[in-house]
Amino acid sequence: MIIEGISTTKAAYELAQELDVYMPITQAIYQVIYEGQDIREAINFMMNNEFKEENEWN
């Protein structure tokens, strides 16, 4: 089975951690793939999490 984006998910997650960038979707995908978190729990956390404002242009 080929799953596109697995290595990219890991790289993006690690870079976000290093640079302290808020990436909740990447974090959830990483936790499901690499930490064995249940997909339902990851979705529930994302949907009930208090998100931060995103502003890429400042």
Secondary structure as the mmCIF struct_conf table of DSSP 4:
data_model
#
loop_
_struct_conf.conf_type_id
_struct_conf.id
_struct_conf.beg_label_comp_id
_struct_conf.beg_label_asym_id
_struct_conf.beg_label_seq_id
_struct_conf.end_label_comp_id
_struct_conf.end_label_asym_id
_struct_conf.end_label_seq_id
TURN_TY1_P TURN_TY1_P1 GLU A 4 GLY A 5
HELX_RH_AL_P HELX_RH_AL_P1 ILE A 6 LEU A 19
TURN_TY1_P TURN_TY1_P2 ASP A 20 ASP A 20
HELX_RH_AL_P HELX_RH_AL_P2 PRO A 24 GLU A 35
HELX_RH_AL_P HELX_RH_AL_P3 ILE A 39 ASN A 48
BEND BEND1 ASN A 49 ASN A 49
HELX_LH_PP_P HELX_LH_PP_P1 PHE A 51 GLU A 53
TURN_TY1_P TURN_TY1_P3 GLU A 56 TRP A 57
#
